[in-house]
Amino acid sequence: MDKVITISRQYGSGGREIGQKLADAWGIPFYDNELITRAAKESGFAEAAFESAEARANNSLLYSIARGTAHFSGQDMGFSVSNLSLDDKLYIAQAEVIRKCAAEGPCVIVGRCADYILRKRDDLVNIFVYADMEFRKERAIRIDHMEEEKIESAILKIDKRRANYHNFHTGEKWGRIENYSLCVDSGRIGTDKAAEVIRLYVESL
């Protein structure tokens, strides 16, 4: 296998687990939290700063204004500052690490706008994993130990954060099918079969 795989996913869909299964099957590196550790080491920023960057993207407009610029459909809305914000610096540092990881050879990278950052690579395969809400709720309770009360709103809030973070930094809509090579419903077939479907697809390219 000679591809770089990125996996974007709805919260609770099992995208990270699927990515790990693929990396194990191919015997290639798997990058998720490892990106934060490496970016922190190379940039000098604390790991906690990277971990909280996405969590701050609760409201797309407020997030954009606070950072000094706003994007809607990739267009400049007039907010600007002369110096880069901390979140911009963190994004740039993380993007550089993602490019380095991809340059080192075939790998699986989960989230963090990797699909956009690596978009110019000819060996890139972008995957989006989604699932029905009941499947996602069951996994969130069982694996992440989320409280059952108001769990659906909590799941949607996490998805919103991911979307706002991705939409701002890329100017493209998170989850838009045109941005992915393959979209897989893990709720219908489970994570094992989803990983197998993706593996067969990638190896057929």
Backbone as a printed PyTorch tensor [residue, N CA C, xyz], in Angstrom:
tensor([[[  0.8470,  -1.1890,   0.0000],
         [  0.0000,   0.0000,   0.0000],
         [  0.8830,   1.2390,   0.0000]],

        [[  0.6410,   2.1210,  -0.9480],
         [  1.5190,   3.2750,  -1.1160],
         [  0.7620,   4.6010,  -1.0150]],

        [[ -0.2840,   4.6380,  -0.2090],
         [ -1.1180,   5.8220,  -0.0940],
         [ -1.0080,   6.4790,   1.2800]],

        [[ -1.3680,   7.7530,   1.3210],
         [ -1.5530,   8.4750,   2.5810],
         [ -3.0590,   8.5970,   2.7840]],

        [[ -3.5400,   8.0830,   3.9020],
         [ -4.9780,   8.0430,   4.1760],
         [ -5.3310,   9.0500,   5.2560]],

        [[ -6.3300,   9.8820,   5.0000],
         [ -6.8480,  10.7580,   6.0510],
         [ -8.2680,  10.3080,   6.3810]],

        [[ -8.6010,  10.3760,   7.6560],
         [ -9.9380,   9.9810,   8.0950],
         [-10.5850,  11.1180,   8.8580]],

        [[-11.6630,  11.6350,   8.2970],
         [-12.5090,  12.5990,   8.9940],
         [-13.7070,  11.8100,   9.4980]],

        [[-14.2790,  12.1950,  10.6310],
         [-15.3430,  11.3670,  11.1910],
         [-16.2540,  12.1420,  12.1080]],

        [[-17.5190,  11.6990,  12.1170],
         [-18.4540,  12.1890,  13.1040],
         [-18.0670,  11.6020,  14.4530]],

        [[-18.3250,  12.3480,  15.5100],
         [-18.0140,  11.8410,  16.8390],
         [-18.8570,  10.6060,  17.1350]],

        [[-18.2090,   9.5510,  17.6310],
         [-18.9130,   8.3260,  17.9840],
         [-19.0770,   7.3500,  16.8430]],

        [[-18.5950,   7.7000,  15.6610],
         [-18.7530,   6.8140,  14.5010],
         [-17.6880,   5.7220,  14.4470]],

        [[-16.6680,   5.8320,  15.2880],
         [-15.6080,   4.8370,  15.2870],
         [-14.5070,   5.1130,  14.2820]],

        [[-14.4240,   6.3390,  13.7990],
         [-13.4210,   6.6790,  12.7870],
         [-11.9970,   6.4520,  13.2440]],

        [[-11.7150,   6.7940,  14.4950],
         [-10.3570,   6.5880,  15.0040],
         [-10.0310,   5.1020,  15.0800]],

        [[-10.9800,   4.3170,  15.5760],
         [-10.7750,   2.8680,  15.6690],
         [-10.5570,   2.2620,  14.2860]],

        [[-11.3210,   2.7140,  13.3240],
         [-11.1830,   2.2240,  11.9560],
         [ -9.8010,   2.5830,  11.4010]],

        [[ -9.3690,   3.8070,  11.6730],
         [ -8.0470,   4.2300,  11.2150],
         [ -6.9450,   3.3740,  11.7920]],

        [[ -7.0570,   3.0430,  13.0740],
         [ -6.0610,   2.1910,  13.7210],
         [ -6.0670,   0.7890,  13.1160]],

        [[ -7.2430,   0.2510,  12.8350],
         [ -7.3460,  -1.0690,  12.2030],
         [ -6.6740,  -1.0730,  10.8360]],

        [[ -6.8610,  -0.0230,  10.0820],
         [ -6.2490,   0.0730,   8.7480],
         [ -4.7290,   0.1350,   8.8540]],

        [[ -4.2470,   0.9840,   9.7500],
         [ -2.8000,   1.1190,   9.9220],
         [ -2.1810,  -0.2110,  10.3430]],

        [[ -2.8550,  -0.9170,  11.2420],
         [ -2.3570,  -2.2150,  11.6910],
         [ -2.3410,  -3.2220,  10.5390]],

        [[ -3.3970,  -3.2020,   9.7260],
         [ -3.4900,  -4.1540,   8.6140],
         [ -2.3850,  -3.9240,   7.5910]],

        [[ -2.0450,  -2.6750,   7.3720],
         [ -1.0240,  -2.3460,   6.3770],
         [  0.3770,  -2.2660,   6.9680]],

        [[  0.4650,  -2.2240,   8.3000],
         [  1.7670,  -2.0870,   8.9320],
         [  2.3990,  -0.7280,   8.7040]],

        [[  1.5700,   0.3150,   8.7600],
         [  2.0540,   1.6730,   8.5260],
         [  1.7460,   2.5400,   9.7480]],

        [[  2.3930,   3.7080,   9.8770],
         [  2.1520,   4.5790,  11.0360],
         [  0.7130,   5.0930,  11.1180]],

        [[  0.2490,   5.2550,  12.3400],
         [ -1.0730,   5.8060,  12.6210],
         [ -0.8880,   7.0720,  13.4370]],

        [[ -1.4590,   8.1680,  12.9810],
         [ -1.2770,   9.4510,  13.6560],
         [ -2.6100,  10.0420,  14.0980]],

        [[ -2.7090,  10.3050,  15.3780],
         [ -3.8570,  11.0130,  15.9440],
         [ -3.3080,  11.9340,  17.0200]],

        [[ -3.3310,  11.4990,  18.2740],
         [ -2.7440,  12.3050,  19.3430],
         [ -1.2300,  12.4370,  19.1940]],

        [[ -0.6300,  11.4870,  18.4580],
         [  0.8070,  11.5540,  18.2160],
         [  1.1970,  12.8380,  17.5020]],

        [[  0.2870,  13.3790,  16.7100],
         [  0.5620,  14.6290,  15.9980],
         [  0.7440,  15.7780,  16.9750]],

        [[ -0.0750,  15.7820,  18.0210],
         [  0.0090,  16.8430,  19.0220],
         [  1.3510,  16.7800,  19.7460]],

        [[  1.7390,  15.5640,  20.1430],
         [  3.0070,  15.3990,  20.8510],
         [  4.1660,  15.8750,  19.9920]],

        [[  4.1440,  15.4910,  18.7220],
         [  5.2350,  15.8640,  17.8180],
         [  5.2220,  17.3610,  17.5190]],

        [[  4.0340,  17.9220,  17.3140],
         [  3.9290,  19.3550,  17.0290],
         [  4.3960,  20.1730,  18.2300]],

        [[  4.0530,  19.7190,  19.4320],
         [  4.4780,  20.4220,  20.6480],
         [  5.9970,  20.3880,  20.7720]],

        [[  6.5760,  19.2410,  20.5050],
         [  8.0260,  19.0830,  20.6250],
         [  8.7680,  19.9610,  19.6170]],

        [[  8.2480,  20.0190,  18.3870],
         [  8.9430,  20.7680,  17.3420],
         [  8.6820,  22.2680,  17.3960]],

        [[  7.5320,  22.6720,  17.9530],
         [  7.1790,  24.0920,  17.9680],
         [  7.5070,  24.7830,  19.2850]],

        [[  7.5720,  24.0070,  20.3730],
         [  7.8050,  24.5940,  21.6840],
         [  6.5380,  24.9490,  22.4210]],

        [[  5.3680,  24.8080,  21.7720],
         [  4.1000,  25.0510,  22.4440],
         [  3.7450,  23.8410,  23.3130]],

        [[  2.9770,  24.0730,  24.3490],
         [  2.5560,  22.9880,  25.2260],
         [  1.5120,  22.1210,  24.5310]],

        [[  1.5180,  20.8250,  24.8380],
         [  0.5340,  19.9180,  24.2470],
         [ -0.8870,  20.3610,  24.5770]],

        [[ -1.0780,  20.8890,  25.7770],
         [ -2.4140,  21.3150,  26.2010],
         [ -2.9700,  22.4120,  25.2960]],

        [[ -2.0930,  23.2380,  24.7390],
         [ -2.5410,  24.3120,  23.8520],
         [ -3.1490,  23.7370,  22.5820]],

        [[ -2.5140,  22.7010,  22.0310],
         [ -3.0440,  22.0510,  20.8240],
         [ -4.3590,  21.3400,  21.1230]],

        [[ -4.4120,  20.6830,  22.2770],
         [ -5.5930,  19.9100,  22.6360],
         [ -6.8240,  20.7840,  22.8230]],

        [[ -6.6250,  22.0170,  23.2600],
         [ -7.7640,  22.8950,  23.5290],
         [ -8.1450,  23.7740,  22.3460]],

        [[ -7.3310,  23.8020,  21.2910],
         [ -7.5950,  24.6930,  20.1630],
         [ -8.9360,  24.3830,  19.5020]],

        [[ -9.1850,  23.1120,  19.2030],
         [-10.4410,  22.7340,  18.5640],
         [-11.6260,  22.9720,  19.4880]],

        [[-11.4200,  22.7520,  20.7870],
         [-12.5040,  22.9080,  21.7540],
         [-12.9870,  24.3550,  21.8440]],

        [[-12.1500,  25.2930,  21.4370],
         [-12.5480,  26.7120,  21.5060],
         [-13.4800,  27.1000,  20.3690]],

        [[-13.6220,  26.2410,  19.3680],
         [-14.4070,  26.5890,  18.1800],
         [-15.8880,  26.2790,  18.3660]],

        [[-16.4660,  26.7540,  19.4410],
         [-17.8800,  26.4650,  19.7120],
         [-18.8100,  27.2460,  18.7960]],

        [[-18.4720,  28.4810,  18.5170],
         [-19.2950,  29.3390,  17.6790],
         [-18.4150,  29.8660,  16.5610]],

        [[-18.7620,  29.5570,  15.3230],
         [-17.8820,  29.8790,  14.2010],
         [-17.6000,  31.3740,  14.0780]],

        [[-18.6100,  32.2370,  14.2430],
         [-18.3950,  33.6690,  14.1000],
         [-17.5630,  34.2140,  15.2480]],

        [[-17.9230,  33.8670,  16.4880],
         [-17.1680,  34.3610,  17.6390],
         [-15.7370,  33.8460,  17.6190]],

        [[-15.5720,  32.5990,  17.2120],
         [-14.2290,  32.0090,  17.1100],
         [-13.3970,  32.7900,  16.1000]],

        [[-14.0050,  33.1170,  14.9670],
         [-13.3020,  33.8330,  13.9200],
         [-12.9220,  35.2410,  14.3470]],

        [[-13.8740,  35.9460,  14.9650],
         [-13.6080,  37.3130,  15.3980],
         [-12.5080,  37.3330,  16.4630]],

        [[-12.5800,  36.3950,  17.3870],
         [-11.5950,  36.3370,  18.4630],
         [-10.1920,  36.0910,  17.9150]],

        [[-10.1260,  35.3840,  16.7890],
         [ -8.8290,  35.0640,  16.2060],
         [ -8.3820,  36.1280,  15.2000]],

        [[ -9.2780,  37.0650,  14.9040],
         [ -8.8610,  38.1870,  14.0910],
         [ -9.3090,  38.1560,  12.6530]],

        [[ -9.9620,  37.1030,  12.2280],
         [-10.4240,  37.0320,  10.8400],
         [-11.5740,  36.0540,  10.7600]],

        [[-12.4660,  36.2260,   9.7790],
         [-13.6180,  35.3330,   9.6620],
         [-13.7460,  34.8060,   8.2430]],

        [[-14.1060,  33.5650,   8.1190],
         [-14.3070,  32.9480,   6.8160],
         [-15.7380,  32.4380,   6.7140]],

        [[-16.4080,  32.7970,   5.6570],
         [-17.6840,  32.1930,   5.3380],
         [-17.6110,  31.8240,   3.8600]],

        [[-17.7440,  30.5410,   3.5780],
         [-17.5710,  30.0220,   2.2270],
         [-16.2090,  30.4430,   1.6680]],

        [[-15.2140,  30.5220,   2.5520],
         [-13.8530,  30.8230,   2.1370],
         [-13.6190,  32.2840,   1.8110]],

        [[-14.5660,  33.1500,   2.0830],
         [-14.4270,  34.5560,   1.7120],
         [-14.0700,  35.4080,   2.9250]],

        [[-13.2300,  36.4120,   2.6990],
         [-12.8130,  37.3110,   3.7750],
         [-13.9910,  38.1980,   4.1770]],

        [[-14.2910,  38.2020,   5.4790],
         [-15.4050,  39.0070,   5.9680],
         [-14.9390,  40.3200,   6.5810]],

        [[-13.6500,  40.6310,   6.4380],
         [-13.1880,  41.9300,   6.8680],
         [-12.5160,  42.0110,   8.2020]],

        [[-12.4790,  40.9140,   8.9550],
         [-11.8130,  40.9290,  10.2520],
         [-10.3540,  40.5490,  10.0550]],

        [[ -9.4430,  41.3670,  10.5460],
         [ -8.0340,  41.0350,  10.3570],
         [ -7.1890,  41.6880,  11.4430]],

        [[ -6.0560,  41.0640,  11.7190],
         [ -5.0890,  41.6220,  12.6450],
         [ -3.7260,  41.4630,  12.0190]],

        [[ -2.7950,  42.2780,  12.4530],
         [ -1.4750,  42.2570,  11.8370],
         [ -0.6630,  41.0480,  12.2750]],

        [[ -0.8950,  40.5700,  13.4990],
         [ -0.1300,  39.4450,  14.0150],
         [ -0.9780,  38.1880,  14.0710]],

        [[ -0.3430,  37.0500,  13.8900],
         [ -1.0550,  35.7850,  13.9720],
         [ -1.5050,  35.5190,  15.4060]],

        [[ -2.6890,  34.9550,  15.5430],
         [ -3.1780,  34.5800,  16.8610],
         [ -2.4870,  33.2970,  17.3020]],

        [[ -2.6570,  32.9490,  18.5530],
         [ -2.0870,  31.7020,  19.0610],
         [ -2.6550,  30.5160,  18.3010]],

        [[ -3.9740,  30.5230,  18.0400],
         [ -4.5820,  29.4050,  17.3300],
         [ -4.0380,  29.2650,  15.9180]],

        [[ -3.7560,  30.3980,  15.2640],
         [ -3.1470,  30.3460,  13.9320],
         [ -1.7700,  29.7020,  14.0030]],

        [[ -0.9900,  30.1070,  14.9840],
         [  0.3580,  29.5560,  15.1380],
         [  0.3090,  28.0660,  15.4250]],

        [[ -0.6600,  27.6550,  16.2470],
         [ -0.8110,  26.2380,  16.5560],
         [ -1.2020,  25.4560,  15.3070]],

        [[ -2.1120,  26.0140,  14.5280],
         [ -2.5560,  25.3400,  13.2980],
         [ -1.3960,  25.1840,  12.3260]],

        [[ -0.5990,  26.2390,  12.1670],
         [  0.5410,  26.1890,  11.2430],
         [  1.5630,  25.1560,  11.6980]],

        [[  1.8230,  25.1170,  13.0020],
         [  2.7800,  24.1430,  13.5370],
         [  2.2850,  22.7200,  13.3140]],

        [[  0.9970,  22.5090,  13.5450],
         [  0.4190,  21.1870,  13.3700],
         [  0.3950,  20.7870,  11.9010]],

        [[  0.0970,  21.7390,  11.0270],
         [  0.0740,  21.4680,   9.5930],
         [  1.4530,  21.0580,   9.0850]],

        [[  2.4880,  21.6970,   9.6060],
         [  3.8490,  21.3600,   9.1990],
         [  4.1940,  19.9300,   9.6020]],

        [[  3.7720,  19.5330,  10.7860],
         [  4.0250,  18.1650,  11.2440],
         [  3.2550,  17.1640,  10.3850]],

        [[  2.0210,  17.4880,  10.0410],
         [  1.2190,  16.6000,   9.1900],
         [  1.9000,  16.4100,   7.8360]],

        [[  2.4270,  17.4760,   7.2670],
         [  3.1270,  17.3670,   5.9800],
         [  4.3750,  16.5020,   6.1120]],

        [[  5.0900,  16.6570,   7.2160],
         [  6.2960,  15.8620,   7.4390],
         [  5.9560,  14.3860,   7.5790]],

        [[  4.9020,  14.0870,   8.3200],
         [  4.4930,  12.6950,   8.4980],
         [  4.1320,  12.0610,   7.1650]],

        [[  3.3900,  12.7850,   6.3410],
         [  3.0040,  12.2670,   5.0320],
         [  4.2200,  12.0900,   4.1310]],

        [[  5.1840,  12.9950,   4.2450],
         [  6.3830,  12.9250,   3.4070],
         [  7.2520,  11.7180,   3.7740]],

        [[  7.0840,  11.2140,   4.9940],
         [  7.8850,  10.0760,   5.4430],
         [  7.4020,   8.7510,   4.8770]],

        [[  6.1960,   8.7470,   4.2830],
         [  5.7030,   7.5270,   3.6590],
         [  4.2430,   7.2660,   3.9670]],

        [[  3.7150,   6.1520,   3.4750],
         [  2.3120,   5.7960,   3.7080],
         [  1.9640,   5.8380,   5.1850]],

        [[  0.7780,   6.3350,   5.5030],
         [  0.3440,   6.4470,   6.8890],
         [ -1.1460,   6.7070,   6.9280]],

        [[ -1.7230,   6.6340,   8.1180],
         [ -3.1240,   6.9770,   8.3460],
         [ -3.1630,   8.1420,   9.3200]],

        [[ -3.8380,   9.2180,   8.9450],
         [ -3.9210,  10.4100,   9.7840],
         [ -5.3900,  10.7060,  10.0720]],

        [[ -5.7220,  10.8640,  11.3430],
         [ -7.1000,  11.1200,  11.7490],
         [ -7.3110,  12.5940,  12.0640]],

        [[ -8.3010,  13.1980,  11.4180],
         [ -8.7240,  14.5560,  11.7420],
         [ -7.6990,  15.6440,  11.4880]],

        [[ -7.8690,  16.7550,  12.2150],
         [ -6.9400,  17.8920,  12.2200],
         [ -6.7120,  18.5140,  10.8410]],

        [[ -7.7650,  18.5130,  10.0280],
         [ -7.7270,  19.1580,   8.7050],
         [ -6.6900,  18.5390,   7.7700]],

        [[ -6.2560,  17.3140,   8.0540],
         [ -5.2250,  16.6890,   7.2290],
         [ -5.6790,  16.5230,   5.7890]],

        [[ -6.9840,  16.2920,   5.5860],
         [ -7.4960,  16.1350,   4.2200],
         [ -7.2430,  17.3890,   3.3920]],

        [[ -7.3530,  18.5490,   4.0230],
         [ -7.1250,  19.8170,   3.3260],
         [ -5.6350,  20.1420,   3.2360]],

        [[ -4.9340,  19.9600,   4.3230],
         [ -3.5040,  20.2840,   4.3790],
         [ -2.7130,  19.5090,   3.3290]],

        [[ -3.1110,  18.2660,   3.0910],
         [ -2.3740,  17.3950,   2.1590],
         [ -3.0310,  17.3190,   0.7850]],

        [[ -3.9600,  18.2210,   0.4960],
         [ -4.8010,  18.1070,  -0.6990],
         [ -4.0300,  18.0710,  -2.0200]],

        [[ -2.8040,  18.5670,  -2.0530],
         [ -2.0450,  18.6070,  -3.2970],
         [ -1.2550,  17.3260,  -3.5650]],

        [[ -1.3000,  16.3800,  -2.6580],
         [ -0.5750,  15.1240,  -2.8360],
         [ -1.3300,  14.1960,  -3.7910]],

        [[ -0.6100,  13.5810,  -4.7000],
         [ -1.2240,  12.6570,  -5.6480],
         [ -1.5790,  11.3160,  -5.0120]],

        [[ -0.9290,  10.9960,  -3.8860],
         [ -1.1570,   9.6950,  -3.2440],
         [ -2.1670,   9.7710,  -2.1030]],

        [[ -2.9400,  10.8520,  -2.0400],
         [ -3.8610,  11.0810,  -0.9300],
         [ -5.2140,  10.4050,  -1.1610]],

        [[ -5.7410,   9.7650,  -0.1120],
         [ -7.0900,   9.2060,  -0.1410],
         [ -7.8210,   9.7070,   1.1000]],

        [[ -8.8610,  10.5030,   0.9030],
         [ -9.6180,  11.0820,   2.0110],
         [-10.8810,  10.2740,   2.2830]],

        [[-11.0420,   9.8570,   3.5260],
         [-12.1910,   9.0560,   3.9320],
         [-13.0350,   9.8290,   4.9490]],

        [[-14.3630,   9.6980,   4.8430],
         [-15.2550,  10.2740,   5.8550],
         [-16.0990,   9.1550,   6.4370]],

        [[-16.1000,   9.0420,   7.7670],
         [-16.8540,   7.9990,   8.4590],
         [-18.0180,   8.6410,   9.2140]],

        [[-19.2060,   8.1090,   9.0100],
         [-20.3860,   8.6380,   9.6850],
         [-21.2390,   7.4810,  10.1870]],

        [[-22.2490,   7.7720,  10.9760],
         [-23.1280,   6.7280,  11.5150],
         [-24.4040,   7.3640,  12.0480]],

        [[-25.4190,   6.5180,  12.2420],
         [-26.6690,   7.0070,  12.8120],
         [-26.4590,   7.3570,  14.2880]],

        [[-27.3460,   8.1570,  14.8120],
         [-27.1830,   8.6730,  16.1720],
         [-27.2040,   7.5770,  17.2240]],

        [[-28.0390,   6.5600,  17.0770],
         [-28.1010,   5.5010,  18.0860],
         [-26.7730,   4.7570,  18.1970]],

        [[-26.1400,   4.4990,  17.0690],
         [-24.8350,   3.8390,  17.0560],
         [-23.8070,   4.7100,  17.7540]],

        [[-23.8430,   5.9980,  17.4810],
         [-22.8840,   6.9260,  18.0520],
         [-23.1080,   7.0890,  19.5590]],

        [[-24.3480,   7.1310,  19.9850],
         [-24.6600,   7.2520,  21.4120],
         [-24.1740,   6.0260,  22.1850]],

        [[-24.4000,   4.8430,  21.6310],
         [-23.9790,   3.6070,  22.2970],
         [-22.4680,   3.5750,  22.4760]],

        [[-21.7300,   3.9780,  21.4550],
         [-20.2710,   3.9930,  21.5400],
         [-19.7840,   5.0630,  22.5160]],

        [[-20.4240,   6.2100,  22.4960],
         [-20.0130,   7.2980,  23.3890],
         [-20.1760,   6.8990,  24.8520]],

        [[-21.2380,   6.1610,  25.1550],
         [-21.4820,   5.7150,  26.5240],
         [-20.5230,   4.5860,  26.8960]],

        [[-20.3750,   3.6310,  25.9880],
         [-19.5810,   2.4370,  26.2870],
         [-18.0840,   2.7020,  26.2750]],

        [[-17.6060,   3.4690,  25.3160],
         [-16.1690,   3.6650,  25.1480],
         [-15.6680,   4.9300,  25.8400]],

        [[-16.3870,   6.0260,  25.6560],
         [-15.9350,   7.3030,  26.2200],
         [-16.5840,   7.6210,  27.5640]],

        [[-17.4680,   6.7420,  28.0180],
         [-18.1060,   6.8820,  29.3370],
         [-18.8590,   8.2040,  29.4870]],

        [[-19.4880,   8.6240,  28.4100],
         [-20.3060,   9.8320,  28.4810],
         [-21.6020,   9.5290,  29.2190]],

        [[-22.1180,  10.5180,  29.9290],
         [-23.3700,  10.3380,  30.6510],
         [-24.5360,  10.3000,  29.6710]],

        [[-25.4820,   9.4060,  29.9390],
         [-26.5920,   9.1950,  29.0100],
         [-27.5020,  10.4140,  28.9050]],

        [[-27.6160,  11.1630,  29.9930],
         [-28.4710,  12.3490,  29.9890],
         [-27.9180,  13.4030,  29.0350]],

        [[-28.7170,  13.8640,  28.1320],
         [-28.3660,  14.8870,  27.1530],
         [-27.1870,  14.4660,  26.2640]],

        [[-27.0270,  13.1810,  26.0530],
         [-25.8750,  12.7150,  25.2840],
         [-25.9500,  13.1410,  23.8240]],

        [[-27.1570,  13.1640,  23.2590],
         [-27.2770,  13.5400,  21.8500],
         [-26.8160,  14.9720,  21.6220]],

        [[-27.2000,  15.8770,  22.5010],
         [-26.7760,  17.2680,  22.3530],
         [-25.2690,  17.3980,  22.5350]],

        [[-24.6900,  16.5800,  23.4170],
         [-23.2420,  16.6050,  23.6320],
         [-22.5010,  16.1310,  22.3820]],

        [[-23.0210,  15.0920,  21.7410],
         [-22.4170,  14.5710,  20.5120],
         [-22.4750,  15.6140,  19.4030]],

        [[-23.6280,  16.2380,  19.2500],
         [-23.7900,  17.2520,  18.2120],
         [-22.8990,  18.4620,  18.4710]],

        [[-22.6800,  18.7730,  19.7380],
         [-21.8120,  19.9020,  20.0840],
         [-20.3720,  19.6120,  19.6700]],

        [[-19.9190,  18.3860,  19.8820],
         [-18.5580,  18.0170,  19.4760],
         [-18.4200,  18.0760,  17.9630]],

        [[-19.4320,  17.5840,  17.2520],
         [-19.4090,  17.6640,  15.7890],
         [-19.3550,  19.1190,  15.3200]],

        [[-20.1000,  19.9800,  16.0220],
         [-20.1070,  21.3900,  15.6570],
         [-18.7290,  22.0140,  15.8340]],

        [[-18.0450,  21.6500,  16.9150],
         [-16.6950,  22.1570,  17.1450],
         [-15.7690,  21.7330,  16.0060]],

        [[-15.8390,  20.4580,  15.6570],
         [-14.9960,  19.9490,  14.5800],
         [-15.2890,  20.6670,  13.2690]],

        [[-16.5850,  20.8740,  12.9950],
         [-16.9700,  21.5460,  11.7620],
         [-16.4790,  22.9870,  11.7420]],

        [[-16.6710,  23.7170,  12.8370],
         [-16.2470,  25.1110,  12.8920],
         [-14.7340,  25.2370,  12.7170]],

        [[-14.0010,  24.3730,  13.3920],
         [-12.5360,  24.3960,  13.3000],
         [-12.0950,  24.1220,  11.8680]],

        [[-12.6570,  23.0810,  11.2730],
         [-12.2980,  22.7100,   9.9020],
         [-12.7330,  23.7840,   8.9080]],

        [[-13.9630,  24.2450,   9.0270],
         [-14.4870,  25.2310,   8.0810],
         [-13.6860,  26.5180,   8.1070]],

        [[-13.2840,  26.9430,   9.3200],
         [-12.5180,  28.1790,   9.4080],
         [-11.1580,  28.0350,   8.7530]],

        [[-10.4230,  27.0190,   9.1340],
         [ -9.0500,  26.8830,   8.6700],
         [ -8.9400,  26.5030,   7.2010]],

        [[ -9.9620,  25.8740,   6.6610],
         [ -9.8760,  25.4150,   5.2680],
         [-10.7190,  26.2410,   4.3080]],

        [[-11.7350,  26.9260,   4.8130],
         [-12.6510,  27.6340,   3.9260],
         [-13.5740,  26.6820,   3.1910]],

        [[-13.5680,  25.4030,   3.6000],
         [-14.4210,  24.3860,   2.9780],
         [-15.3230,  23.7540,   4.0380]],

        [[-16.4610,  23.2570,   3.6030],
         [-17.4490,  22.7130,   4.5390],
         [-17.0620,  21.3050,   4.9830]],

        [[-16.9490,  21.1100,   6.2830],
         [-16.6500,  19.8010,   6.8590],
         [-17.7670,  18.8210,   6.5280]],

        [[-17.4100,  17.6280,   6.0780],
         [-18.4010,  16.6130,   5.7720],
         [-18.9960,  16.6940,   4.3850]],

        [[-18.5700,  17.6450,   3.5810],
         [-19.0920,  17.7550,   2.2180],
         [-18.5350,  16.6100,   1.3820]],

        [[-19.4110,  15.8170,   0.7890],
         [-18.9770,  14.5690,   0.1610],
         [-17.9800,  14.7730,  -0.9730]],

        [[-18.0290,  15.9080,  -1.6440],
         [-17.1100,  16.1430,  -2.7550],
         [-15.6520,  16.2080,  -2.3110]],

        [[-15.4230,  16.4230,  -1.0180],
         [-14.0560,  16.5540,  -0.5100],
         [-13.4360,  15.2120,  -0.1120]],

        [[-14.1930,  14.1340,  -0.2830],
         [-13.7070,  12.8260,   0.1570],
         [-13.7280,  11.8070,  -0.9750]],

        [[-12.7940,  10.8830,  -0.9070],
         [-12.7340,   9.8190,  -1.8990],
         [-13.8020,   8.7720,  -1.6300]],

        [[-14.1080,   8.5700,  -0.3530],
         [-15.0720,   7.5370,   0.0450],
         [-15.7280,   7.9240,   1.3670]],

        [[-17.0460,   7.7700,   1.4480],
         [-17.7900,   7.9890,   2.6860],
         [-18.3820,   6.6520,   3.1190]],

        [[-18.1980,   6.2950,   4.3840],
         [-18.6080,   4.9820,   4.8740],
         [-19.5210,   5.1190,   6.0860]],

        [[-20.6420,   4.3890,   6.0650],
         [-21.5920,   4.3730,   7.1690],
         [-21.2190,   3.2320,   8.1110]],

        [[-20.4670,   3.5510,   9.1540],
         [-20.0220,   2.5220,  10.1000],
         [-21.1690,   1.9900,  10.9470]],

        [[-22.2070,   2.7770,  11.1090],
         [-23.3470,   2.3390,  11.8990],
         [-24.1020,   1.2010,  11.2410]],

        [[-24.0570,   1.1200,   9.9460],
         [-24.7680,   0.0760,   9.2180],
         [-23.9930,  -1.2340,   9.1900]],

        [[-22.6560,  -1.1600,   9.0840],
         [-21.8730,  -2.3910,   8.9090],
         [-20.8840,  -2.6600,  10.0410]],

        [[-20.7290,  -1.7220,  10.9740],
         [-19.7940,  -1.9230,  12.0730],
         [-18.3860,  -1.5000,  11.7080]],

        [[-17.5470,  -1.3170,  12.7050],
         [-16.2070,  -0.7860,  12.4520],
         [-15.2900,  -1.7900,  11.7520]],

        [[-15.4220,  -3.0750,  12.0640],
         [-14.5670,  -4.0790,  11.4190],
         [-14.8100,  -4.1290,   9.9200]],

        [[-16.0780,  -4.2260,   9.5320],
         [-16.4060,  -4.2890,   8.1080],
         [-16.1240,  -2.9580,   7.4160]],

        [[-16.3200,  -1.8530,   8.1430],
         [-16.0240,  -0.5440,   7.5620],
         [-14.5410,  -0.4500,   7.2170]],

        [[-13.6940,  -0.9260,   8.1240],
         [-12.2520,  -0.9210,   7.8680],
         [-11.9210,  -1.7930,   6.6690]],

        [[-12.5920,  -2.9380,   6.5570],
         [-12.3400,  -3.8400,   5.4310],
         [-12.7820,  -3.2170,   4.1020]],

        [[-13.9370,  -2.5450,   4.1190],
         [-14.4120,  -1.8580,   2.9090],
         [-13.4060,  -0.8010,   2.4650]],

        [[-12.9230,  -0.0150,   3.4060],
         [-11.9530,   1.0320,   3.0870],
         [-10.6560,   0.4180,   2.5770]],

        [[-10.2090,  -0.6620,   3.2210],
         [ -8.9720,  -1.3270,   2.7930],
         [ -9.0770,  -1.8010,   1.3490]],

        [[-10.1830,  -2.4490,   1.0150],
         [-10.3770,  -2.9590,  -0.3490],
         [-10.4380,  -1.8070,  -1.3550]],

        [[-11.1100,  -0.7390,  -0.9570],
         [-11.2130,   0.4250,  -1.8460],
         [ -9.8330,   1.0260,  -2.1250]],

        [[ -9.0710,   1.2710,  -1.0650],
         [ -7.7560,   1.8910,  -1.2230],
         [ -6.8330,   1.0010,  -2.0600]],

        [[ -6.8640,  -0.2890,  -1.8050],
         [ -5.9690,  -1.2000,  -2.5320],
         [ -6.3950,  -1.3820,  -3.9800]],

        [[ -7.6060,  -0.9540,  -4.3190],
         [ -8.0590,  -1.0550,  -5.7090],
         [ -7.6340,   0.1520,  -6.5480]],

        [[ -7.1380,   1.1850,  -5.8950],
         [ -6.7710,   2.4090,  -6.6100],
         [ -5.4600,   2.2570,  -7.3530]]])
